[in-house]
Amino acid sequence: MSKLPTNVNFLILRYQQVKENVHFVMLRNNDGIYSTGTLANIPKQESTDGGWHLFGEQKFEKERAAVIVYNKLCRGVPVKIK
């Protein structure tokens, strides 16, 4: 099992609040990869430390396709919509 990095930095490019303390975000990771996810501010409970957590990154096929198109547009690559 690979160890996930704990010091990942990312820049939030766009966000939209979908619920109280929950935002849908488009972000750029420190390695230059664009992705999407849900950023939630979870209250501290017995089972969690609480704080901001990122969930569902590129969970769905359409979401991943949107990120690929966004990456191409950012690099100036022509995109064909089918």
N, C-alpha and C positions, 0 to 999 in steps of 0.2 A: 504494500500500500504506500503510495507516494505521500510525502509530507507536503501539505499546502502552505504557501507562504503566509505569514501573519503580518507582514509589513507592506502590503500592497497599497499603492497610492493610485487614485483616479480623480479625474476632473469631471464634474457633472456638467454636461453640455446643455441639457434640457430636462425639465421635470414638470410633472403635473400631479397635483394632489388628487388622489382618488378616494381617500377616506381620511378621517382624523388620524394624524401621525403616520400616514402611509402615502408614499409618492411613487409614481412610475417614473423611472429615470433613464436617460440615455447618457452614457458616460464613455470616457476614453481612459483606458488603463495606462499605467506608466510604461508599458511596452508598446504603446501606439495602437492597440486593438480597441475597436469600438464595440460596445455591447449595450444591452438593456437589462433592466431588472426592476424589482420592487424594493424600495428602501423603506424600512419600517422602524419606528422608534418604539421598542418594546419595553414596557415597564419591568422593573426588577421584581422577580418572583423567586420562590424557592428553587424552581428548576432552571432558571436563567439568570444571567448577570444583568440583563437589561441593556438598554442603549440601542444605537442604530445598527441594524443588520440588513444585508443585501440578500434578496431571495430571487429565485426563478430566472436567473440569467440565461437568456436564449432558450427558454423552456419549450417553446412551440416552433414548429416549422416556419410559419409565416413570420414570426418575430425574428428568427434567424435570417430569413431571406431579406427582411427589411434592413437588418444590420449590414448584410453583405452589400446591398444596394447603397446604403449610406456610406460605407467604406469606399466603394468605387467612386461615388460622386465626390468625396473629399479628395481623392487622388486624381480627379479629373478624367476618369475612365468613362467613356460613353455607356449608358445603360439602356437596354431595350426592355420595354414593358410588354409582356405577353398577355 
